[in-house]
Amino acid sequence: MIKIIRFTSIFFIVLNLTNLTNLTNFAKAENLFLKEGKIKYAEKKYDESKFLFQRSIVFNPKDQDSYLYLAKIYKFEDNKKEEEKNINTVLLLDPQNEEANYLLMEIELKKSNYSKVKELVENFTMICSQLCEKKNFILKSLKNLEPKDES
């Protein structure tokens, strides 16, 4: 009976160690796809980088960097629907993401969505740290969208 208990205990310990190793490899694979995707993106190999970012998301569905890079790729491909969907996913994961907020403002400017851009500018003002100079461009564009008072 003691031999059976020892054998069972050893079996479960080995099984748990195997699962732990698999989880470590899983995390490495996810990180590798993101890293390789960034390299391919920098080389302007957008199809290859898109595939790598999508694989990274399979391993980690909360990987906001992959969604952000996918949005940039879709912007380059002029796929507005997918670009906006990925930006919104980034903002869902991290509402303070400065770059995603800026990209969404650009999209809403192109749509001439005055109220949404105004709301986004207010939020952007509170969170900007690196892209603050781009706020002036948005504000200037926003003035062009404002309804003119012709009375």
Secondary structure, 3 states (H helix, E strand, C coil): CHHHHHHHHHHHHHHHHHHHHHHHHHHHHHHHHHHHHHHHHHCCCHHHHHHHHHHHHHHCCCCHHHHHHHHHHHHHCCCHHHHHHHHHHHHHHCCCCHHHHHHHHHHHHHCCCHHHHHHHHHHHHHHCCCCCHHHHHHHHHHHHHCCCCCC
